[in-house]
Amino acid sequence: MGTAAVATGAALSGCESDDTAKELEAAKAKIAELQGGPSVKTSKKTTIKWRLQTYAGAALAAHVIKPSIDAFNKVANGEMKIDLYYADQLVPTGELFRAMVKGTIDAVQSDDDSIAAPVDVSVFGGYFPFATRYSLDVPVLFNQYGLKEIWEEAYGEVEGVTWLSAGAWDPCHFNTVKPIRSLADLKGKRVFTFPTAGKFLSRFGVVPVTLPWEDIEVAVQTGELDGIAWSGITEDYTVGWADVTNYFLTNNISGAWCGSYFANSDAWEGLPGHLQELFRLCMDSSHYYRQHWYWGGEAHLRTKGTKLKLTSIPDAEWKTVEDEAYKFWDEIAAKSERSAKVVKIFKEYAAVMDKAGRPYRYG
């Protein structure tokens, strides 16, 4: 019996040794797994990279887009990085739409008009004369009056590019070398402006000129341009145009520039949902920043700025321009059923604002 007990004990001890050895091997394997040893299966994530070009030069882009892109890159935490390029830096602004289709550019911030978007609503991008009075009109028209759905429909008919969002910028004023105090003073003036705004202003003798954005300051200095109708006074000071012109006309042909964000469709659809949502939040952040930056800047520089003298065309005379704009609306409405729908919305919105009275509309 003693011999059997010893044998039994030895057998049990052997079993414990085997169990212990197995546990040690399992523990070693787990440690190796946690330390990235050969038993670990990993897939290294590649950072998604986009190239986004804005219509704006560096000084202006520092306000209208760069803060939001910097924020995006920070929050994306290495999953995605957007490289920002300025006006004409990779491709000329007028070729941005085609560059997006080809995939040369992944995304764009601009108005539809300047990038030659091949849709009928592109004419309403930028400064469509007298469509807006204030910057808040733009988001209201898109989010409450149906322009968002119309833009989505229009761009849904185009291969390769996805329209993402629209927002408001500054009003459209003239800043010139010589003073403008009457409509007669506009005749013959060579002015840098947006395509549709230029077509409209040519009815009053203005000569629209197209040049690369970075060449404008020198073009004014050399006399190639008599002035600019591309922005409000905030941008005039920000980008240096207030240094080469002398006068600012307080009358404007539009209360807010309408700009958008676009993306190459494959690049957009290839993003995971959370990065798409992050980009939407950053677009909204940019829209919000511009609302207060321009609103405060326009008032501050009209009253505190020292570089530009203010001039005005009498209201009764300027009404001629406004009345002509409504004729222009009808001409554009006749071009397509969708354009007619947009103009109808503009008219309905204007009627609502007029009826609402102050502070929505005065006089």
C-alpha positions as CSV (number, residue, x, y, z in Angstrom):
1,M,0.0,0.0,0.0
2,G,2.8,2.4,0.7
3,T,4.4,1.7,-2.7
4,A,1.0,2.3,-4.4
5,A,0.6,5.6,-2.5
6,V,4.0,6.8,-3.6
7,A,3.3,5.9,-7.2
8,T,-0.1,7.6,-7.0
9,G,1.5,10.7,-5.6
10,A,4.2,10.7,-8.2
11,A,1.5,10.4,-10.9
12,L,-0.5,13.3,-9.4
13,S,2.7,15.4,-9.2
14,G,3.4,14.7,-12.8
15,C,-0.1,15.8,-13.8
16,E,0.4,19.0,-11.9
17,S,3.7,19.6,-13.6
18,D,2.1,19.1,-17.0
19,D,-0.7,21.5,-16.2
20,T,1.7,24.1,-14.9
21,A,3.9,23.8,-18.0
22,K,0.8,24.2,-20.2
23,E,-0.3,27.3,-18.2
24,L,3.2,28.8,-18.5
25,E,3.2,28.2,-22.3
26,A,-0.2,29.8,-22.5
27,A,1.0,32.8,-20.5
28,K,4.1,33.2,-22.6
29,A,1.9,33.2,-25.8
30,K,-0.4,35.8,-24.3
31,I,2.5,38.0,-23.4
32,A,4.0,37.6,-26.9
33,E,0.6,38.6,-28.3
34,L,0.3,41.7,-26.1
35,Q,3.9,42.7,-27.0
36,G,3.3,42.4,-30.7
37,G,5.1,39.1,-31.1
38,P,4.8,36.7,-34.0
39,S,1.4,35.4,-33.0
40,V,-0.2,38.9,-33.3
41,K,-2.1,39.7,-36.6
42,T,-2.2,43.4,-37.3
43,S,-3.2,45.6,-40.2
44,K,-1.5,48.9,-40.4
45,K,-3.9,51.8,-41.1
46,T,-2.9,54.2,-43.8
47,T,-3.7,57.9,-43.3
48,I,-6.3,59.2,-45.9
49,K,-4.9,62.2,-47.6
50,W,-6.9,64.9,-49.5
51,R,-5.9,67.9,-51.5
52,L,-8.4,70.8,-51.1
53,Q,-8.0,74.0,-53.1
54,T,-9.9,77.2,-52.2
55,Y,-10.7,80.2,-54.4
56,A,-9.0,82.5,-51.9
57,G,-5.4,83.6,-51.6
58,A,-3.4,82.9,-48.5
59,A,-4.3,86.1,-46.6
60,L,-8.0,85.6,-47.1
61,A,-8.0,81.8,-46.7
62,A,-6.5,82.4,-43.2
63,H,-10.1,83.4,-42.3
64,V,-12.5,81.8,-44.7
65,I,-11.2,78.2,-44.5
66,K,-7.9,77.5,-42.8
67,P,-9.1,77.5,-39.2
68,S,-11.7,74.8,-40.0
69,I,-9.2,72.6,-41.9
70,D,-6.6,72.9,-39.1
71,A,-9.4,71.8,-36.7
72,F,-10.3,68.9,-38.9
73,N,-6.7,67.6,-39.1
74,K,-6.4,67.8,-35.4
75,V,-9.6,66.0,-34.5
76,A,-9.1,63.4,-37.3
77,N,-6.1,62.2,-35.1
78,G,-4.0,60.7,-37.9
79,E,-6.9,58.9,-39.7
80,M,-7.1,61.7,-42.3
81,K,-5.1,64.8,-43.3
82,I,-6.3,67.5,-45.6
83,D,-3.6,69.6,-47.4
84,L,-4.9,73.1,-48.2
85,Y,-4.0,75.0,-51.3
86,Y,-4.8,78.6,-52.2
87,A,-6.1,80.4,-55.3
88,D,-4.6,79.0,-58.5
89,Q,-1.9,77.2,-56.6
90,L,-2.4,73.7,-58.1
91,V,-4.8,74.6,-61.0
92,P,-6.4,77.8,-62.2
93,T,-9.7,78.5,-60.4
94,G,-11.7,78.3,-63.6
95,E,-10.5,74.7,-64.1
96,L,-11.2,73.4,-60.5
97,F,-14.4,71.6,-61.5
98,R,-12.6,69.5,-64.2
99,A,-9.7,68.9,-61.8
100,M,-12.1,67.5,-59.2
101,V,-13.7,65.2,-61.8
102,K,-10.2,63.9,-62.8
103,G,-9.2,63.4,-59.1
104,T,-6.4,65.9,-59.4
105,I,-8.1,67.8,-56.5
106,D,-10.2,66.0,-53.9
107,A,-12.2,68.9,-52.7
108,V,-12.9,72.6,-53.5
109,Q,-14.2,75.7,-51.7
110,S,-15.5,78.2,-54.2
111,D,-18.6,79.5,-55.8
112,D,-20.2,77.5,-58.6
113,D,-19.8,80.3,-61.1
114,S,-16.0,80.8,-60.8
115,I,-15.2,77.1,-61.2
116,A,-17.3,76.8,-64.4
117,A,-19.6,74.1,-62.9
118,P,-21.6,72.5,-65.7
119,V,-24.9,72.9,-64.1
120,D,-27.7,75.4,-64.7
121,V,-27.7,76.6,-61.1
122,S,-24.0,77.7,-61.3
123,V,-25.2,81.2,-62.4
124,F,-26.6,81.7,-58.9
125,G,-23.3,81.1,-57.2
126,G,-21.1,84.0,-56.2
127,Y,-23.0,87.3,-56.5
128,F,-26.3,86.9,-58.2
129,P,-27.5,90.5,-58.3
130,F,-29.9,91.5,-55.5
131,A,-30.8,87.9,-54.5
132,T,-29.7,88.6,-51.0
133,R,-29.6,91.6,-48.7
134,Y,-27.8,90.1,-45.7
135,S,-25.5,87.2,-45.1
136,L,-28.1,85.2,-43.1
137,D,-30.3,85.1,-46.3
138,V,-28.0,82.5,-47.8
139,P,-28.4,79.7,-45.1
140,V,-32.1,80.5,-44.8
141,L,-32.7,80.1,-48.6
142,F,-30.8,76.8,-48.6
143,N,-32.2,75.3,-45.4
144,Q,-35.7,76.7,-45.3
145,Y,-36.7,77.6,-48.9
146,G,-35.5,74.5,-50.8
147,L,-32.2,75.6,-52.5
148,K,-30.3,72.7,-50.8
149,E,-32.5,70.1,-52.5
150,I,-32.3,71.9,-55.8
151,W,-28.5,72.0,-55.7
152,E,-28.3,68.4,-54.8
153,E,-30.6,67.5,-57.7
154,A,-28.5,69.6,-60.1
155,Y,-25.1,68.1,-59.1
156,G,-26.6,64.6,-58.9
157,E,-26.9,64.8,-62.7
158,V,-23.1,65.4,-63.0
159,E,-20.6,62.5,-62.9
160,G,-17.6,62.7,-60.6
161,V,-18.4,65.6,-58.3
162,T,-20.6,65.8,-55.1
163,W,-21.9,69.2,-53.9
164,L,-21.7,69.3,-50.1
165,S,-22.7,72.6,-48.6
166,A,-23.3,76.3,-49.2
167,G,-22.7,79.3,-47.0
168,A,-22.5,83.1,-47.0
169,W,-19.5,85.4,-47.4
170,D,-19.4,89.2,-47.7
171,P,-21.5,91.8,-49.8
172,C,-20.3,92.9,-53.2
173,H,-19.1,96.5,-53.4
174,F,-16.8,98.5,-55.7
175,N,-13.5,99.8,-54.5
176,T,-11.9,102.0,-57.1
177,V,-9.0,104.3,-57.8
178,K,-11.3,107.2,-58.8
179,P,-14.6,108.0,-56.9
180,I,-18.0,106.6,-58.0
181,R,-20.8,108.9,-57.2
182,S,-23.2,108.3,-60.0
183,L,-24.0,105.5,-62.5
184,A,-22.3,107.6,-65.2
185,D,-19.0,107.1,-63.2
186,L,-19.2,103.4,-63.8
187,K,-19.0,103.6,-67.6
188,G,-15.8,102.3,-69.0
189,K,-14.4,101.2,-65.7
190,R,-12.3,98.0,-66.0
191,V,-13.2,96.0,-63.0
192,F,-12.2,92.6,-61.6
193,T,-15.4,90.7,-60.6
194,F,-17.2,87.4,-60.8
195,P,-18.6,86.0,-64.1
196,T,-22.4,86.6,-63.6
197,A,-21.9,89.8,-61.7
198,G,-19.7,91.0,-64.6
199,K,-22.4,90.2,-67.1
200,F,-25.0,92.2,-65.1
201,L,-22.7,95.2,-64.5
202,S,-21.8,95.4,-68.2
203,R,-25.3,96.8,-68.6
204,F,-24.1,100.0,-66.9
205,G,-20.9,100.3,-68.9
206,V,-18.6,98.3,-66.6
207,V,-15.9,96.3,-68.4
208,P,-15.5,93.0,-66.6
209,V,-11.9,91.7,-66.5
210,T,-10.7,88.2,-65.6
211,L,-7.3,87.8,-64.0
212,P,-5.6,85.4,-61.6
213,W,-6.5,86.4,-58.1
214,E,-2.9,87.0,-57.0
215,D,-2.4,89.5,-59.9
216,I,-5.1,91.9,-59.0
217,E,-3.1,94.3,-56.7
218,V,-0.4,94.8,-59.4
219,A,-3.1,95.2,-62.1
220,V,-4.6,98.1,-60.2
221,Q,-1.1,99.7,-59.7
222,T,-0.2,99.4,-63.4
223,G,-3.6,100.8,-64.5
224,E,-4.8,97.6,-66.1
225,L,-7.7,97.7,-63.7
226,D,-9.7,100.8,-62.5
227,G,-11.2,98.9,-59.6
228,I,-12.6,95.7,-58.1
229,A,-16.2,94.5,-57.4
230,W,-15.3,91.2,-55.8
231,S,-15.9,91.7,-52.1
232,G,-16.8,93.9,-49.2
233,I,-14.5,96.3,-47.3
234,T,-13.3,93.5,-44.9
235,E,-11.5,91.7,-47.7
236,D,-10.2,94.9,-49.2
237,Y,-8.2,95.5,-46.1
238,T,-7.3,91.9,-45.5
239,V,-5.8,91.1,-48.9
240,G,-4.2,94.5,-49.6
241,W,-6.6,96.0,-52.1
242,A,-7.3,98.9,-49.8
243,D,-3.6,99.8,-50.3
244,V,-3.9,100.3,-54.0
245,T,-7.4,101.8,-54.3
246,N,-8.8,105.0,-52.8
247,Y,-12.6,104.8,-52.7
248,F,-15.3,102.4,-51.5
249,L,-18.8,102.6,-52.9
250,T,-21.4,101.9,-50.1
251,N,-24.0,100.7,-52.6
252,N,-23.8,97.0,-53.3
253,I,-25.3,94.6,-55.9
254,S,-25.6,91.7,-53.5
255,G,-25.7,91.4,-49.7
256,A,-23.8,88.1,-49.6
257,W,-21.5,86.0,-51.7
258,C,-22.8,82.4,-52.0
259,G,-20.0,79.9,-51.9
260,S,-20.0,76.1,-51.7
261,Y,-17.9,73.1,-50.8
262,F,-17.5,70.3,-53.4
263,A,-15.7,67.0,-53.5
264,N,-14.6,64.3,-55.9
265,S,-17.4,61.7,-55.6
266,D,-15.1,58.7,-55.2
267,A,-13.0,60.5,-52.6
268,W,-16.2,61.5,-50.7
269,E,-17.9,58.1,-50.8
270,G,-14.6,56.5,-49.8
271,L,-14.6,58.2,-46.5
272,P,-15.9,56.3,-43.4
273,G,-19.1,57.9,-42.0
274,H,-17.5,59.5,-39.0
275,L,-15.0,61.4,-41.2
276,Q,-17.8,62.6,-43.5
277,E,-19.6,63.9,-40.4
278,L,-16.4,65.5,-39.1
279,F,-16.0,67.3,-42.5
280,R,-19.6,68.5,-42.4
281,L,-19.0,69.9,-38.9
282,C,-15.9,71.7,-40.1
283,M,-17.8,73.2,-43.0
284,D,-20.4,74.5,-40.6
285,S,-17.6,75.9,-38.4
286,S,-16.3,77.8,-41.3
287,H,-19.8,79.1,-42.2
288,Y,-20.3,80.3,-38.7
289,Y,-16.9,82.1,-38.5
290,R,-17.5,84.0,-41.7
291,Q,-20.9,85.2,-40.4
292,H,-19.4,87.2,-37.5
293,W,-16.0,88.0,-39.2
294,Y,-17.6,89.8,-42.1
295,W,-20.6,91.3,-40.2
296,G,-18.3,92.9,-37.7
297,G,-15.5,93.7,-40.1
298,E,-17.8,95.6,-42.6
299,A,-19.1,98.0,-39.9
300,H,-15.7,98.4,-38.2
301,L,-13.8,99.3,-41.3
302,R,-16.5,101.6,-42.7
303,T,-16.3,103.6,-39.4
304,K,-12.7,103.1,-38.3
305,G,-10.8,102.3,-41.5
306,T,-8.4,105.1,-42.7
307,K,-7.4,103.8,-46.2
308,L,-10.6,104.1,-48.2
309,K,-13.0,107.1,-48.6
310,L,-16.7,106.2,-48.7
311,T,-18.8,107.3,-51.6
312,S,-22.5,106.6,-52.4
313,I,-24.8,106.7,-55.4
314,P,-28.2,108.3,-54.4
315,D,-30.9,105.8,-53.6
316,A,-33.3,107.0,-56.3
317,E,-30.6,106.5,-58.9
318,W,-29.4,103.2,-57.5
319,K,-33.0,101.9,-57.8
320,T,-32.4,101.8,-61.5
321,V,-29.8,99.1,-60.9
322,E,-32.1,97.1,-58.6
323,D,-35.0,97.3,-61.2
324,E,-32.6,96.1,-63.9
325,A,-31.7,93.2,-61.7
326,Y,-35.2,91.9,-61.6
327,K,-35.3,91.9,-65.4
328,F,-32.0,90.0,-65.3
329,W,-33.7,87.4,-63.0
330,D,-36.4,86.8,-65.5
331,E,-33.9,86.4,-68.3
332,I,-32.1,83.7,-66.3
333,A,-35.4,82.1,-65.3
334,A,-36.2,81.5,-69.0
335,K,-33.1,79.4,-69.5
336,S,-34.3,76.3,-67.7
337,E,-37.1,74.9,-65.6
338,R,-34.8,74.6,-62.6
339,S,-33.5,78.2,-63.0
340,A,-37.1,79.3,-63.1
341,K,-37.7,77.4,-59.8
342,V,-34.8,79.2,-58.1
343,V,-35.9,82.6,-59.3
344,K,-39.4,81.9,-58.1
345,I,-37.9,81.1,-54.6
346,F,-35.9,84.4,-54.7
347,K,-39.1,86.3,-55.4
348,E,-41.1,84.6,-52.7
349,Y,-38.4,85.1,-50.2
350,A,-38.0,88.8,-51.0
351,A,-41.8,89.2,-50.6
352,V,-41.7,87.5,-47.2
353,M,-38.8,89.7,-46.0
354,D,-40.5,92.9,-47.3
355,K,-43.7,92.0,-45.6
356,A,-41.9,91.1,-42.3
357,G,-40.5,94.6,-42.2
358,R,-37.8,95.7,-39.8
359,P,-35.2,94.4,-39.1
360,Y,-35.5,92.0,-42.1
361,R,-35.9,94.8,-44.6
362,Y,-36.0,98.6,-44.3
363,G,-37.9,100.8,-46.7
